[in-house]
Amino acid sequence: MSTALELDAITETEPGCYPAIVQYVEQLSPSMIRVVFGGPDLEHYVGLSAPDECVTVYFPPTVDDVLPRMTEVGGVWGYHDLAVRPECRNYTVRSRTATTMTVDFVLHEVGVAAEWARAARPGHQVVLSRPRSWYRVPGDVDWQLLVADQTGLPAVGRALEQLPPGDRAHVVLEILDEADRQDFVTRGDVTVEWIVGTGNGVTPTALVDAVSSFERPDGVGYLWFAGEAGASRAVRAIARKQWGFDTKHCSSIGYWRERAEEWLAKYKRYERMALAGYNRALREGRSEAQAQEEFEALLERVGL
């Protein structure tokens, strides 16, 4: 995911950040690397049960550097001096134990996260934020549609692993290479459709058309999408305007952006305003999904 949102206040017993040390690196497929993090700070990590449990990963200037800890200002933890704030990206927690956290990195052709992951070795360090999530299935749902490119594979894998027995879900996954397929364990009633060779920053995505042409089953549905930010907006528009889904039944998240470095350079001009609007929406009692929609709407108004 391409943009890190400011984190809210934390309790005195929960750290505001988690320096994490690489324990193990594994090449999962041609397009994905798995990194297992550990270190004493992760022993205090307070996780979430949601399958798209997400942390912001802050990267040092070079893979051998060590970042300072975040600081707390007004109850909010972060790197508050934007002029020197480390580069960061959002990543799904694929799995965790009491002392470790596993994160799968998609190897985009360029980008700070992909470059770091390619060079990462045991002993290298990053700093992680507190977690958050967007996947929340209402109790009235009869079926789910889970749609993602390669960046969403970790969350989809967790979602299928956690699916209760008999729960229905159709999954559409877009990958670059047949070797990028993954096997998922699930107790649910699941069908999986693989789209190979499109999207993922190489060609236009086929996921928007897949959602648009999806024949919805009878009953109440829930749509969860993760992929390129522009595609996530298009999918959200289909669900909200064509299908009539409300924010409780549709979670469409931009995990990354085309021409991300160019986008981030422009985003910095509006960052404080956008984050202030997001946090204000939360303080006023709106859900994370509603706050995210307001955040995205503001960015769209300024051409982002």
Secondary structure, DSSP 4 states (H G I P E B T S, - for coil): ---PPPP----TTS-S-EEEEEEEEEEEETTEEEEEEE-GGGGG----SSTT-EEEEEEPSSTT--PPPPEEETTEEE---TTTPPEEEEEE--EE-SS-EEEEEE--SS-HHHHHHHH--TT-EEEE---B------TT-SEEEEEE-GGGHHHHHHHHHHPPTT-EEEEEEEESSGGG------SSEEEEEEEESS-TTTS--SHHHHHHT--PPSS-EEEEEEEEHHHHHHHHHIIIIIS---GGGEEEEEEE-TTHHHHHHHHTTTHHHHHHHHHHHHHTT--HHHHHHHHHHHHHHTT-
